[in-house]
Amino acid sequence: MGLLQTALAAIYPPRCLGCGETVDSDFGLCGKCWGQAQFIGGAFCDSCSMPLPGAEAEDTLHCDACMRTPKPWAHGRAALIYSGMGRKLVLGLKHGDRQEISRPAAAWMRTSVQDIVTKKTLIAPVPLHWLRLAKRRYNQSALIAKNLSDLTGCDWCADLMERPVRTASLDGKSRAQRAEILDGAIRVNPRRKHQIIGQPVLIVDDVMTTGATLAACADVLTKAGADQVCVSILARATKDT
């Protein structure tokens, strides 16, 4: 097996997920691409992971937006800022059939959620409408959720939630318009309701912009009896992105 792996590595050397250059190990980034990835660290909002420069990282903090309009989940974590390399990786996974990105994405997200998950946490992806799933052939959030489950040891459920309504784009919509568009668009899978009652749930998605879809998911899970709902995102948009 060792000789086979050595031979395969010689024929197909590991490539950077960002630029394709040769790297030391699979599913990694070269030094240049790593430098272009803005990982979230230091002080950040406990609800939406918005970086908070100048604040003390040891404190539990909330950004102005989350203080004005609290999120319907307990804690939120994101690994990257949705710009530069972060944006490239999200778009590659979401629209470029770069399914291999889901594995390192889950590893980065595992680091960010270590303080908010337990072995009892149930991991669930944001669902896709079946027409969108048929077109894309996979749910990128489900790929990340499966890998995150493997890394954390937490159970996961690919179809804990359903999306029976194909919604229009939320870009440029007001908070009220987004709520109206998403009203009834996401629901708990009737066959999975028993898995939610009294259970902490971690919702997984690839990117957060307004947070409206995540809020809709958190609302239906809370109403279904989840003990605590948290969210884990690969990348979150900021005002500058």
Sequence and secondary structure as in RCSB ss.txt:
>XXXX:A:sequence
MGLLQTALAAIYPPRCLGCGETVDSDFGLCGKCWGQAQFIGGAFCDSCSMPLPGAEAEDTLHCDACMRTPKPWAH
GRAALIYSGMGRKLVLGLKHGDRQEISRPAAAWMRTSVQDIVTKKTLIAPVPLHWLRLAKRRYNQSALIAKNLSD
LTGCDWCADLMERPVRTASLDGKSRAQRAEILDGAIRVNPRRKHQIIGQPVLIVDDVMTTGATLAACADVLTKAG
ADQVCVSILARATKDT
>XXXX:A:secstr
 HHHHHHHHHHS  B TTT  B SSTT   HHHHHH  B  SSBBTTT  B TTS TTS B  HHHHHS  SSS 
EEEEEESSHHHHHHHHHHHHS  GGGHHHHHHHHHHHHTTT  TT EEEE    HHHHHHHSS HHHHHHHHHHH
HH  EE TTSEE  S     TT  HHHHHHHHTTT EE GGGGGGTTT EEEEEEEEESS HHHHHHHHHHHHTT
 SEEEEEEEEE  TT 
